[in-house]
């Protein structure tokens, strides 16, 4: 399996998993589980911002972000829409990028001013790993919540979401 085929598969899976998690969060009562819902929403919004930053790096565009999260917490419906759009962006990007461009190094600057360089493939892999780590942390917030199938967030979903490790910038979040 080529790297491009694998990345397409991983991003399609991530889009599905993000939608499942956001659907679960939306079903939670905001009064009963307000704190956990807020934490999960902030984590998922952070992941969206990081995904936007790396999308800009991949295209050579300016992202305009000075931090890896927004000051305000978005409404869950708006976040779900934006996360889905970002997932589609990555899937579209993977349909148009030439396989030989995946190994090209791209220089960039982190929001804290540190300079970095990664190949496009490394960036895409980072976005997947980062997203899985954040989804796992967000899912951990909801493991105590009732579920139709298993009494908590479906173990198969939380296990699959937990398979991806975190990044050096976000491991403490």
URTA-V760286 format. One record per residue. N is the residue number from 1. PSI is psi in whole degrees, -180 to 180 (NA if undefined). Layout:
# URTA-V760286
n = [N/N]
psi = [PSI/PSI]
This chain:
# URTA-V760286
n = [1/2/3/4/5/6/7/8/9/10/11/12/13/14/15/16/17/18/19/20/21/22/23/24/25/26/27/28/29/30/31/32/33/34/35/36/37/38/39/40/41/42/43/44/45/46/47/48/49/50/51/52/53/54/55/56/57/58/59/60/61/62/63/64/65/66/67/68/69/70/71/72/73/74/75/76/77/78/79/80/81/82/83/84/85/86/87/88/89/90/91/92/93/94/95/96/97/98/99/100/101/102/103/104/105/106/107/108/109/110/111/112/113/114/115/116/117/118/119/120/121/122/123/124/125/126/127/128/129/130/131/132/133/134/135/136/137/138/139/140/141/142/143/144/145/146/147/148/149/150/151/152/153/154/155/156/157/158/159/160/161/162/163/164/165/166/167/168/169/170/171/172/173]
psi = [132/160/-39/-43/-43/-46/-41/-44/-44/-41/-34/-42/-44/-40/-42/-48/-41/-44/-43/-46/-44/-34/-43/-45/-40/-27/-10/142/122/-21/-43/-39/36/-46/-47/-40/-41/-46/-46/-40/-43/-42/-45/-33/-40/-46/-39/-45/-45/-41/-39/-40/-47/-30/-41/-43/-42/-30/-4/15/162/135/-23/11/135/-1/170/17/166/156/-44/148/123/157/147/-39/-44/-41/-44/-43/-45/-39/-43/-42/-40/-40/-42/-38/-48/-40/-41/-43/-44/-20/-21/-21/136/137/-37/-14/-16/-31/-5/132/144/121/145/174/128/162/-22/4/-14/143/147/164/131/154/163/-40/-42/-40/-47/-40/-41/-45/-41/-49/-46/-47/-39/-39/-45/-41/-39/-43/-40/-42/-34/-32/-28/6/-24/-7/147/147/152/-33/-48/6/-16/-176/132/122/-35/-36/-50/-33/-47/-37/-30/-9/-18/133/169/174/166/-30/-24/5/-19/0/NA]
